[in-house]
Amino acid sequence: MDVASRPDDSAFARAQLYIARRVAEALAQIPAERIQQAVDLLLKAPEIFVYGAGRSGIIGRAFAMRLVQVGLAAFVIGESTTPIVRSGDAVFILSGRGESQSSIQTANIVRREGAQLVVLTGRSTSKLAHAANLSIPLEFPDDPDRPELAPLGTLFESASLQFTDALVSAIMRARGESEESMRRRHAIMV
């Protein structure tokens, strides 16, 4: 079957355009000073820890990988080899609703240990956002098309990946890194 005759072409195209538009709109609403604060906070931290549950966790893992490739000490919370969070470290939590028990529990531990908490969330009024040293809003007002074209947390998750990838680019620039220097730190995958 050729591409032009796919039965779901119009549904796919509508969803793709809808997701791209909504993500671009949400990313454009993030205040530039919060982005710079996130870069500064991550660059000064001795170690960076990333946490997210579900699909947010998958995006968090991708972000942690890029942080390591850009030359920072980064870990995923929940891995068996992750060290202890200490005062001065930075913890980056991704959470669409900002209310999951595991994210709030992680935030409480982070604050108790004296680490800096950066939260990327879809709800700026959430418990998690209020616990953060730096809260980055990534909000999506609901509309009637969302359940069909971007079910569940699709918009937040898609925007989170774009946000963290763009944040890595800003960190690269601040550190004087290049794609080649990052490639030398890329893990060997077999």
matplotlib code that plots the C-alpha trace (Angstrom):
import matplotlib.pyplot as plt

x = [0.0, 1.5, 1.5, -1.3, -3.8, -3.4, -6.9, -6.1, -4.2, -6.7, -6.8, -3.0, -2.6, -5.1, -3.5, 0.0, -0.9, -2.9, -0.1, 2.6, 0.4, -0.5, 3.1, 4.5, 1.9, 2.7, 6.5, 6.2, 4.4, 7.4, 9.1, 12.6, 13.9, 12.8, 14.6, 17.8, 17.3, 17.0, 20.2, 22.1, 20.8, 21.7, 25.1, 26.1, 24.8, 27.5, 25.1, 21.7, 18.9, 15.9, 12.6, 9.3, 6.6, 5.2, 5.8, 7.2, 9.8, 10.8, 11.3, 13.2, 15.6, 16.2, 17.0, 19.4, 21.2, 21.7, 22.9, 25.6, 26.5, 26.9, 29.4, 27.3, 26.9, 23.3, 21.3, 17.8, 16.1, 15.0, 18.0, 20.0, 23.2, 21.9, 23.7, 22.2, 20.9, 22.9, 22.7, 23.5, 22.5, 19.6, 16.6, 14.5, 11.0, 8.7, 5.0, 2.0, -0.5, 2.0, 0.1, 1.4, 2.3, 5.7, 6.7, 5.5, 7.4, 10.5, 10.1, 9.8, 13.0, 14.8, 13.8, 14.7, 18.2, 18.7, 18.9, 17.4, 14.1, 13.2, 9.7, 8.3, 4.6, 1.3, -0.3, 1.3, -1.0, -0.1, 1.5, 4.6, 4.9, 4.5, 7.3, 9.7, 12.6, 11.9, 8.6, 8.4, 4.8, 3.9, 0.1, -2.5, -6.0, -8.4, -10.4, -12.9, -10.4, -7.8, -9.3, -9.4, -6.2, -3.9, -5.3, -4.2, -0.9, 0.2, 0.5, 2.6, 4.8, 5.5, 6.2, 8.4, 10.6, 10.9, 11.6, 14.3, 16.0, 16.0, 17.3, 20.2, 21.0, 21.2, 23.4, 25.7, 26.1, 26.8, 29.4, 31.0, 30.1, 29.6, 27.9, 31.3, 32.2, 28.9, 29.4, 32.6, 30.6, 27.8, 27.3, 28.2, 25.0, 24.9]
y = [0.0, 3.4, 6.3, 8.2, 5.4, 4.9, 4.7, 6.8, 9.6, 12.3, 11.3, 11.1, 14.5, 16.2, 14.8, 15.7, 19.3, 19.7, 18.4, 20.5, 23.7, 23.1, 22.3, 25.3, 27.6, 26.2, 26.4, 30.0, 30.9, 29.8, 32.9, 33.3, 34.1, 30.8, 29.0, 30.9, 30.2, 26.5, 26.5, 28.4, 26.1, 22.9, 24.2, 25.1, 21.8, 19.2, 16.4, 16.5, 14.0, 13.5, 12.0, 11.4, 8.7, 6.9, 8.5, 11.6, 9.3, 8.1, 11.6, 12.3, 9.4, 10.9, 14.2, 12.7, 10.9, 14.2, 15.9, 13.2, 13.6, 17.4, 16.6, 17.0, 14.4, 13.3, 10.4, 9.0, 8.6, 5.0, 3.3, 1.0, 2.9, 6.4, 8.0, 10.0, 13.5, 16.0, 19.7, 21.8, 19.2, 19.8, 17.6, 18.0, 16.5, 16.2, 15.8, 16.7, 16.9, 17.7, 15.7, 12.1, 10.7, 9.5, 12.9, 14.7, 12.2, 12.8, 16.5, 16.2, 14.3, 16.7, 19.7, 17.9, 17.2, 20.9, 20.2, 22.6, 21.4, 22.3, 21.2, 21.0, 20.7, 21.1, 22.6, 25.7, 25.5, 21.9, 20.7, 19.9, 23.3, 24.9, 22.8, 23.8, 26.3, 26.8, 25.9, 25.9, 26.0, 23.9, 24.3, 23.2, 24.6, 21.9, 22.0, 19.6, 18.2, 17.2, 13.8, 12.6, 14.1, 14.1, 11.7, 11.6, 13.4, 13.5, 17.3, 17.6, 14.7, 15.9, 19.4, 18.1, 16.3, 19.4, 21.6, 19.4, 19.0, 22.7, 23.2, 20.8, 23.1, 26.1, 24.2, 23.1, 26.7, 27.8, 25.1, 25.6, 22.0, 20.7, 17.7, 16.2, 16.6, 15.1, 12.2, 11.3, 10.9, 8.9, 5.5, 2.4, 0.6, -3.0]
z = [0.0, -0.9, 1.4, -0.4, 0.2, 3.9, 5.4, 8.4, 6.6, 7.4, 11.1, 11.2, 9.5, 11.7, 14.9, 13.7, 12.9, 16.1, 18.3, 16.6, 16.9, 20.5, 21.6, 19.8, 21.5, 24.9, 24.5, 23.4, 26.7, 28.9, 30.2, 28.9, 32.3, 33.6, 30.9, 31.7, 35.4, 34.6, 32.6, 35.3, 38.1, 36.2, 35.2, 38.8, 40.4, 41.2, 40.2, 38.4, 39.1, 36.8, 37.7, 36.1, 36.2, 33.2, 29.8, 31.6, 33.0, 29.6, 28.5, 31.7, 30.9, 27.4, 29.0, 31.6, 28.7, 26.9, 30.1, 30.4, 26.8, 27.3, 30.1, 33.2, 36.0, 35.6, 37.0, 36.8, 40.1, 40.7, 39.0, 41.2, 40.6, 41.3, 44.2, 47.0, 46.4, 48.4, 49.2, 46.2, 43.7, 41.2, 40.8, 37.6, 37.8, 34.9, 35.8, 33.7, 36.6, 39.2, 41.8, 41.5, 44.9, 43.7, 42.3, 45.5, 47.7, 45.6, 45.9, 49.7, 49.9, 47.6, 49.7, 53.0, 51.6, 50.5, 46.8, 44.2, 42.7, 39.1, 38.1, 34.5, 34.9, 33.1, 36.2, 37.7, 40.7, 41.5, 44.8, 42.9, 41.4, 44.8, 46.2, 43.4, 43.7, 40.0, 38.3, 34.6, 33.3, 30.3, 30.3, 27.8, 28.2, 27.2, 24.1, 22.4, 19.9, 22.4, 23.5, 20.0, 18.5, 21.6, 24.2, 27.9, 28.4, 24.8, 24.6, 27.8, 26.9, 23.4, 24.6, 27.4, 24.9, 22.8, 25.9, 27.3, 23.9, 23.5, 27.0, 26.2, 23.2, 25.6, 28.0, 25.0, 24.1, 27.7, 28.1, 24.6, 23.6, 20.1, 18.6, 18.2, 21.9, 22.8, 20.5, 22.3, 25.5, 23.8, 25.5, 23.6, 22.9, 21.8]

ax = plt.figure().add_subplot(projection="3d")
ax.plot(x, y, z, "-o")
ax.set_aspect("equal")
plt.show()
